[in-house]
Amino acid sequence: MQQNIDTEKDLQLREFDAMCVNESRLGHKWYHNLKYLIVGILFGVVFVKAEVVSWFRIQEMFRLQSFHMYGIIGSAVVVGMISVFLIKKFDIKTVYGEKIAFHPKKFSKGQIYGGLIFGLGWAVTGACPGPLFAQIGTGATVIAVTLLSAIAGTWVYGFLREKLPH
């Protein structure tokens, strides 16, 4: 009973934060995570083949010279919107039968600052967090500096989170 109360309190606190509130309560062996590794590798291959990890394509996007990246991002947004609509309409559950819950997020000025910092870093480095590993996998090992910078930025955010506007 006490664990249930603690879990509920933890979830209520997380709703005010950027942390995930839809964590699975199921326990799995370590090898169940191999499916995510396989999907991640396949996703990386798709990123490379679609030129999503191309520094040139990213620079084209930020210079407004090509529709390529906007088309990919726009397609992803549309697929996401349709997916959320279908999940809500048909009350679709996870593959393990758990309910998928959507929680409203309040807009804050911190999202503007964060988006500007993220976009600036993306424009300067030609890399966002998704394709970093695919870029390194293609042999662009200099991107490891960007990866370490992203990790450092995440750590700094965690350290300063209580002092930042949310």
N, C-alpha and C positions, 0 to 999 in steps of 0.2 A: 504494500500500500504506500509506504514512504517513498519507494522508488518511483511509483506512478506520479505522486505529487511533485517530486523533484524533476521528473521528465517534463511534466506539463509546465512547470515554472520555467524550465530551460527553454522550451518552445515559445512561451510567451515573451521571454526576453529576446530571443532571436528574431522575432517578428519586427522588432524595432531596429534591427541591425541589418547588415547586408549578408549575413550568414544564411546558409541553407536551412530551411525549416522542413523540407520534405525528405529528410534522411530516412533511409530504410531502417526498420527495426529488426530486420532479419540478419542473422549471422551466417556468413558463408566461409568456406575454406579459402585459402589464398589463391588456389588455382581457378576459382570462379572469376578472378580479375583478368585472366588471360584473354577472355573475350573482348575486354575493353582495349587491351594491347593490340589485338588483331584488328579491331575496328579502327583504332587510332592509326595504325600503319596503313590500312586501306584508305582512310581519310587523307592521310599525308600524300599517298600516291595520286589521289584525285586532285588535291591541291596543286601538286607539281604539274600534272597533265593539263589542268585548266589554267595554268600560269598564275594562280592566285599568290604563289610565293615569289613571283618575279619582282625584283626590285624595280625593274623598268616599268612593269604594269602599274605598280603602286605609285610611282612617280607620275606616270601618265594620268592617273586618277586625280591626284592632288593638283596637277596643273590643268585639269579640266580638258585634257586632250583626247580622251578616249572613254567610251561608254562601257568597256569590258568589265571593269571592277564594279561599276555601279549596277550593271546587269546581274552580276553574280550576287552582290549584296542584296539587291532588290528582290531577286528570286528567293533568296534565303528568308527574307522578311515575309514574303507572301506565303511560302511553305510553312513558316512558323505560325502565322496568323490562322491559316487553314487548320493546322494541326491542333492549336489551342481550341479553336471553335469546335472541332470534332471531338476532342477529349471532353470538353464541357457538355456538349449536346448529348453524347452517348454515354457519358459517365465511364469513360474508358479507364481501366486500371492498369497497373504495371504488369509485367510478365509474371510476377509473383503474386498477383492478386491484390496489391496494396492500392488504396485510393490515391489519386493524384489531386493535390489541393493547390489552388491558386490563391495567393494572398495579395491584396492590394498594396502598392507601395506609394508613399507620399512623395511628391516632387520636392526637391530642395535645391538651393543654390549650389551646394557642394557637387551636385551632378554636373553642373555647368563647368565648374573648375576642373573636376576630374576628366570630363570629356575633352576639354581644351588641352590639358596636359597629355592625355592619351593620344589625341590627334596629332599634337606637335611631335611627340615621340615617334608615332607611326610615320609621319611625313619625313622626319629627319633620318630615321634608321631604315625605312622601307620595310619594316616588319611589325606585325602585331602579334599578340601572344599565340594565336592559333597556329600560324604557319612557322613559328620560330624553329620548331624541331624538324619540320620538313625542309626548311632552308639549310639547317645544319646537316641534315641527311643527304642533301644534294651536293655537299662538298663546300658550301659557303661557311667555312668554319669561323670566319670573322664574326658571324652572327652570335657566336657564343658570348661575345662581349655584350650584345644586346640582351641575351638571355640572362646573364648575370646582373645586368642593370635592371631588368624587369623584376628579378627576384629581390634585389636591393630596394627597389621602389615599393614593392609589396611589403617588405619588412618595415620600411620607414612609415608607410601608411598605417600598418598595424601598431607601430610604436606611438604615432601621433594621433591615432583615430579619435580619441576622446576630446582632443583640442580642435578638431576640424569641423567645419559646418556640415551638418547632416540634415 
